[in-house]
Amino acid sequence: MRRISILLLVILGVFLCLSPMAGATEYPAPTQAFYVNDYANVISGDVRSHIESATAELEARTGAQIVVVTLSSLEDASLEDFSLGLFREWGIGSAQDNNGVLILVDVGGRQSRIEVGYGLEGALPDGRTGRIQDQYMVPDFAVGDYSLGIKKGFDAIITQVYGEYGYEFEGSEYYPDSGAEDEPGPVPILGIIIVIILIVLD
């Protein structure tokens, strides 16, 4: 009897492991436009057209893709896990160069994330994507203007992507993150030199 119970447990375990739906996250299907997937219905027509045309030109010139997704709610899903899974499920960017970017906005959860492929991590490291959200997106999100916040964030991101390929993006009225915070400027360096001189003199 004990052997039968153990055998049943083994069979059940194998079944659960092989089941394709076991613990699987369901992702929405991309829209026909692909570049803009506004499931939360917060993006204006003008911003949608701007993103679609700008990304189409970006892909034609560099092969890179920037995809925007808004959701009404992620429910219990983790923002990080969902964005990475959706990025891979949709195959954003070139499979060879892994040069895609996903801008995911969870309206109901009041959170956002910028998922970046390995091929663009030099242009968009975590620190820079965090600053882009804090500087360009979050202030408008806080007052309910998700459309404008997404446009500003998109423009900052596409400027960095174009820069990675040696191009300039002239389709924005906003000033993107320059990454100046990544390296100390002349004032901190001057202060260090003064401190060293004072130590030597002392």
WOURZI-V820311 format. One record per residue. N is the residue number from 1. RES is the residue in one small letter. SS is DSSP state (H for helix, E for strand, L for the rest). PHI is phi as a letter, one per 20 degrees, with the letter a starting at -180 (* if undefined). Layout:
BEGIN
n/res/ss/phi
N/RES/SS/PHI
N/RES/SS/PHI
END
This chain:
BEGIN
n/res/ss/phi
1/m/L/*
2/r/H/f
3/r/H/f
4/i/H/f
5/s/H/f
6/i/H/f
7/l/H/f
8/l/H/f
9/l/H/f
10/v/H/f
11/i/H/f
12/l/H/f
13/g/H/f
14/v/H/f
15/f/H/f
16/l/H/f
17/c/H/f
18/l/H/e
19/s/L/f
20/p/L/f
21/m/L/e
22/a/L/f
23/g/L/m
24/a/L/e
25/t/L/e
26/e/L/e
27/y/L/d
28/p/L/f
29/a/L/f
30/p/L/f
31/t/L/f
32/q/L/f
33/a/L/f
34/f/L/m
35/y/L/f
36/v/E/c
37/n/E/c
38/d/E/e
39/y/L/f
40/a/L/e
41/n/L/l
42/v/L/c
43/i/L/d
44/s/L/f
45/g/H/f
46/d/H/f
47/v/H/f
48/r/H/g
49/s/H/f
50/h/H/f
51/i/H/f
52/e/H/f
53/s/H/f
54/a/H/f
55/t/H/f
56/a/H/f
57/e/H/f
58/l/H/g
59/e/H/f
60/a/H/f
61/r/H/e
62/t/H/c
63/g/L/n
64/a/L/e
65/q/E/c
66/i/E/c
67/v/E/d
68/v/E/d
69/v/E/c
70/t/E/d
71/l/E/c
72/s/L/f
73/s/L/a
74/l/L/e
75/e/L/l
76/d/L/e
77/a/L/f
78/s/L/f
79/l/H/g
80/e/H/f
81/d/H/f
82/f/H/f
83/s/H/f
84/l/H/f
85/g/H/f
86/l/H/f
87/f/H/g
88/r/H/f
89/e/H/f
90/w/H/e
91/g/L/m
92/i/L/f
93/g/L/n
94/s/L/f
95/a/L/f
96/q/L/f
97/d/L/e
98/n/L/l
99/n/L/d
100/g/E/d
101/v/E/c
102/l/E/d
103/i/E/d
104/l/E/d
105/v/E/c
106/d/E/e
107/v/L/f
108/g/L/f
109/g/L/e
110/r/L/l
111/q/E/b
112/s/E/b
113/r/E/b
114/i/E/d
115/e/E/e
116/v/E/c
117/g/L/f
118/y/H/g
119/g/H/f
120/l/H/d
121/e/L/f
122/g/L/f
123/a/L/e
124/l/L/c
125/p/L/f
126/d/H/g
127/g/H/f
128/r/H/f
129/t/H/f
130/g/H/f
131/r/H/f
132/i/H/f
133/q/H/f
134/d/H/f
135/q/H/e
136/y/H/d
137/m/H/d
138/v/H/g
139/p/H/g
140/d/H/f
141/f/H/f
142/a/H/f
143/v/L/d
144/g/L/n
145/d/L/e
146/y/H/f
147/s/H/f
148/l/H/f
149/g/H/f
150/i/H/f
151/k/H/f
152/k/H/f
153/g/H/f
154/f/H/f
155/d/H/f
156/a/H/f
157/i/H/f
158/i/H/f
159/t/H/f
160/q/H/f
161/v/H/f
162/y/H/g
163/g/H/f
164/e/H/f
165/y/L/d
166/g/L/n
167/y/L/d
168/e/L/d
169/f/L/d
170/e/L/d
171/g/L/e
172/s/L/c
173/e/L/e
174/y/L/d
175/y/L/e
176/p/L/f
177/d/L/f
178/s/L/e
179/g/L/m
180/a/H/f
181/e/H/f
182/d/H/f
183/e/L/c
184/p/L/f
185/g/L/e
186/p/H/f
187/v/H/f
188/p/H/f
189/i/H/f
190/l/H/f
191/g/H/f
192/i/H/f
193/i/H/f
194/i/H/f
195/v/H/f
196/i/H/f
197/i/H/f
198/l/H/f
199/i/H/f
200/v/H/f
201/l/H/f
202/d/L/f
END
